[in-house]
Each structure stands twice: as structure tokens, then as C-alpha cells.
């Protein structure tokens, strides 16, 4: 086997092992364009938006390695908690935060000893709250007079004509009441864990401020919350709201990575704002590269491939030699500009080309068969990510463009002020 073939095998292995970012894999760096990396390492709260496979997780892990010695990052993947109830998700986030603070608290005497005791008590209370039922039923007894009950029962006036069915219902209702002047009725009041968490929030923040006031090691902590979209959409604004309130006026900052179209960051309920507002409570970081600026998307994906080539001992010229004509451009089109899809398709089409000809190069026609496969995958993702009531509307809006492009065998066309690009099947 030649050195070129050995390096190509290494490239295949590197790509296979890194299609999904794993904790502890420090080999691959995030390819930053513009100020993305410097922004995400700034002491500011951010939300990172991009489609699946665009590098949100890699950006979080790589940025953690770039932090100064006075800053720590706590990484939490919401996919681990997607089947947890809403209050317990918050408890997991809080416990991870206080565990990291406790781990970085040096000293066992004086103020440090006192603060360690406080952090231990907080974590112990969180453990107790986690094990408790999500809702606790409390029976409240209320004494109501027979007169009040009869008044609200809707009985008819004396002398009024009543049909037999109505009379039967009225008689049945009357039997629900006791003849005593006062009766007891039980009402069920649901006391949610969230009420307790809200009650404890000021003491949590006090503990956080006390920690940073005596810490000789840390000045700030980033709470990295990955795959936020895995949480129930109805719970998302409440989780974001609590995390924002926990971080506000403290050295804690949140970094939430999610899908923009499948995340609910802010709502209004009973006239009260709940959640976080863009550019008010956080700064957005968009790392999604679409076809709106194709040259930029092309350069971004090529830079990622070249980073993998470096790990495999290949030069940029060696990588370019794997393609002919517009082969790489078509590969990026087939992958929708998503780096993970582009790398996955690269492995597939390379095997097909090299099976037929060991010295073969990837051309645009070799990538063409991926178009239909990509279209079907994108439709499936659209169905998964959208709520049931939105699916039909989104598909009806998309299909005319796909049909229009397919009939004219075009990859791009202009529709009023917006440029749409679609792959032909």
C-alpha cells in the first residue's frame, strides 16, 4: 500500500471517529470564521444556533479548551434529560453547577470550610427535592353552609314546572349534600417543585456570590447547555428563564446550543414575561452556513476537511486531488452545507468511486445520486422537528419550490426578494 493510500485510510478513520463530537476528544479543533470563537469564550451569555451537524457541540468543547485559568465551563447535554420532568431538569442543572463550584473550592478551614458546608447543604436539599414527587397533593378542608351549596346547585323555583328528567337530575344533585348546616369538601392543590426552586433561588445566588468572593482560583463559570431542543417545548422557556435568573448579577454565564426553529426561548403568560429575549438577555451566535452565501459555506466546509487531512498527514493539494471539476462544490450542495452530512457523503461517494477505479476522482455526477437521499432525509428531519400542527403548512410551503426546481432542472432561482436554492432529484 502506497503512502498516499495509507494517508487516505487515516483520513477515513479520522472522519468516521469524529462524525459526532465526544467529550474528551481533543484532536479536532473547531474551524472558526470571523469572531465566533472569541465571542463564545467571552464572559457573556449566548445562544448558539445551527442545524444538526454544523458543529455546535464541537464549538462548546473547543471553546472550553480556550478558556483562561480563571474560568471554568460546566457541560450539560439535555439529551440525557429529555425524558425527565421539567422540575427535575432544573435540579440536574443546578446540581451540576454547585458540584463544579464545590470541586474548585480550595481549603478546608475558615471561610472555605463554611462555604463548603453551604454547598453541601444546597446539594443535599436538591437531592431530596429530586427524589420527591413532582406534584404533592395537599387536602384543604373548607366548611360550606348547606344554604350556599344549595344556592349554587341551580335548583328550580317552587311552583315551576319541571320535566321528569330535570326532576331526576335535581333529585340526584340534592342527594350529594348532607342535611347538616355545614359540610366539608376537599379540594386538591398542586404544589409543584418549581415553587420550591423559585423560593430557594435567592439563597442559591447568595451561595454563588459567597463562593466567588473567597475563591482564589475562579472568577467566572460558564454553564454550557447543549442540545436544548431535546427538552419539551412547553418547558423550554421556563428552564431558560430560571437559568437566566440564576446567572443574572453573578459571575455565572450560560451558553445554550440549540436549533433555532425548534426552540421556544420566550413567552408571555398572564402578562408576565417568561424566558430569555434575544439581544436583551443573551447574544446570538449563528454558526449555520446556508446557500445564501455559498462561497462562505464552501470555504467553511473545505476548512473542516483540511483540518481532518492535517490529522491524517495529508496536504491541501492531496485533498484537492481527490476531486475533479466541480465535484467538491456538488458534494457541499448534496450535504446542504452541513459539515457532518458533507463528511458522511464524502466517505460514501469515495468508496463507490474507488471501488470502480482505485485512482478515480470524485466528480459532480458521482455525487448526483445523493440528491434524492438528501431530500428524503431533510423531509424526515422537518417532520421530527416541527410540531404536528405545523408539518402540513411547512410541507405545502416547501413543495412548490422543489417541484419548480425539479421541472426546470435548476439548483437555484430567484423568488422576489429571497433567493432559494434546491437540489434536483
Protein Blocks (a to p, Z undefined) as FASTA:
>chain_A
ZZklmmmmmmmmmmmmmmpccehiakbccddehjlmmmmmpccdddddddehilmmmmmm
mmmmmpcfkbccddddfklmmmpcfklmmmmmmmmmmmmmmmmpgcjehjllmmmmmmmm
mmmmmmmmmmpcfbdcddddddddfklmmmmnopacehiacdfklmmmmmmmmmmpcfbf
bdcddddddddfklmmmmmmmmmmmmmmmmmmmmckbgbdcdddehklmpcfklmmmmmm
mmmmmmgopabdcdddddfklccfbdceehiaedjdehklpccddfbdcfklmmlmmmmm
mmmmmmmmmmnopafklmmmmpghjlmmmmmmmnnopaklmmmmmmmmmmmmmmmomkbc
cdfklmmmmmmmmmmmmmmmmmmmpcfklmmmmmmmmmmmmmmmmmnopabdcehjbccd
dddZZ
